[in-house]
């Protein structure tokens, strides 16, 4: 069982345009290339994500993002939560541990950047996969948030595709 | 003859810490790995860089960064310029062309992020090499500035090293 994150980012480090338009990403990917996304979906038995990412996911996927246990980090929990969703203001390390105890599979730290970075800083992420898209977006939502201290990672795999997408896989050192 | 940029950046997209401390970079590189830096130095017959990067280079290298023609983009040119250095407020594309006319070798767009990004946006950069360091710096000077429009690049090479450093090479499409 592992805590992992898997996310596509532009070369300049954005995961979402200001408008949420996904053309930059869909236009870069090729149908004949396997970026391991299906595997990522199958690995995950629980999700941890931030409040904004949760709202965006609900807007995108129409409420039922997943039937797996989902933990949403927020300081403003709504009174009611959909089935399977837990709103929590606990620190990310605690939440990740709770998520891991809820599944025999892996836990997907789904983002956004602040949650991902907090998880990395708290040594609560075992594995980070970044699909680096050969595009400069120039603005939007950043993959990584700010850190008080620098954090060394260990590269475990690097695969490039004809599309120009580079899959980077890092382990927490 | 080509216009190129070659720069080391942390995974979260910074090229310099707030303090200018280089331990993050020196600690990540290994003596037995060739990141092509010597080749980069030999290729360049002229340099284009921003005012802040120029000041930092002067502070780091003690005035004589290079004997090659050097063009510094600035809106506040000093009255006197050191030998070989030209301060200019022209747009980056014009300056790059001027630099190319001053040498039979390649032109190195030395940074910082704003100059690099302006050059990319103006299609004035043929080749971008990024040495991606397996470190999250958490803050500092960013590799890329903001862009009004997204910009597609073409991956031409991707090499990973035991140190975890990944050399990415992109061409302007």
Interface residues (C-beta under 8 A of the other chain):
Chain A: X10 X11 X12 X13 X17 X24 X28 X117 X120 X130 X132 X134 X135 X136 X137 X138 X139 X143 X144 X146 X147 X148 X149 X150 X151 X152 X153 X154 X155 X158 X160 X164 X165 X166 X168 X170
Chain B: X10 X11 X12 X13 X17 X24 X28 X117 X120 X130 X132 X134 X135 X136 X137 X138 X139 X143 X144 X146 X147 X148 X149 X150 X151 X152 X153 X154 X155 X158 X160 X164 X165 X166 X168 X170
